[in-house]
Amino acid sequence: MTHPATHLSLAAHRDRELRAQAADWARAQEAVRPATGRPALRTRVGWTLVDLGLRLATTPRTAVATARA
């Protein structure tokens, strides 16, 4: 069983490692992100599909469609 101070020290060290990795990743993403103010095509298409899915899921059903279901 580890001493609480040892456990805390290891957790703090791992925290610093993870934060450094996250900062490196964020810098790498800034380098490949398009310079325009618009989101990438993949993002726009993804949100369009989400919007379409939500519209289909929340469309009120008619009495005929409900009777068949």
Phi and psi in degrees as a GROMACS rama.xvg file:
@    title "Ramachandran Plot"
@    xaxis  label "Phi"
@    yaxis  label "Psi"
@TYPE xy
-87.3887  152.869  THR-2
-72.6686  144.079  HIS-3
-56.3798  -35.7186  PRO-4
-67.6123  -37.5052  ALA-5
-65.4004  -44.9493  THR-6
-60.2337  -44.157  HIS-7
-64.0694  -40.5234  LEU-8
-64.0759  -43.3205  SER-9
-65.7285  -38.929  LEU-10
-65.4094  -40.3705  ALA-11
-65.6719  -40.2304  ALA-12
-64.0565  -44.4256  HIS-13
-63.5441  -37.592  ARG-14
-60.7749  -44.6078  ASP-15
-63.2308  -40.6644  ARG-16
-61.4624  -46.17  GLU-17
-64.826  -40.632  LEU-18
-64.6034  -37.7935  ARG-19
-66.329  -41.6043  ALA-20
-63.6184  -40.4756  GLN-21
-65.2026  -39.5603  ALA-22
-66.1041  -41.2908  ALA-23
-61.5007  -43.4384  ASP-24
-63.4989  -42.6091  TRP-25
-62.83  -40.6565  ALA-26
-65.2359  -38.7719  ARG-27
-66.5182  -37.9925  ALA-28
-67.6364  -35.8687  GLN-29
-63.3332  -32.9557  GLU-30
-69.9848  -32.377  ALA-31
-99.9386  -7.772  VAL-32
-69.8335  140.35  ARG-33
-62.9136  148.598  PRO-34
-76.7479  -16.2386  ALA-35
-72.0792  163.171  THR-36
-80.5831  -7.03682  GLY-37
-88.7061  148.857  ARG-38
-69.2759  159.93  PRO-39
-63.8085  158.589  ALA-40
-57.8297  -40.9638  LEU-41
-59.7962  -40.8031  ARG-42
-66.5884  -44.5439  THR-43
-63.1513  -43.6286  ARG-44
-64.8838  -41.5757  VAL-45
-59.8175  -46.8992  GLY-46
-68.6021  -31.2039  TRP-47
-64.8603  -41.7175  THR-48
-66.1128  -37.702  LEU-49
-63.0431  -45.1343  VAL-50
-60.7767  -44.8856  ASP-51
-61.7424  -44.6785  LEU-52
-61.2875  -41.0174  GLY-53
-66.1594  -37.9684  LEU-54
-64.9498  -41.3709  ARG-55
-67.4051  -36.5693  LEU-56
-73.3944  -28.0824  ALA-57
-105.99  6.44121  THR-58
-67.2778  128.623  THR-59
-65.2656  136.774  PRO-60
-89.6083  143.38  ARG-61
-79.3369  167.339  THR-62
-63.8739  -35.3871  ALA-63
-67.3859  -44.2773  VAL-64
-66.1748  -35.6816  ALA-65
-69.3555  -38.0231  THR-66
-65.715  -34.4325  ALA-67
-74.6955  -27.995  ARG-68
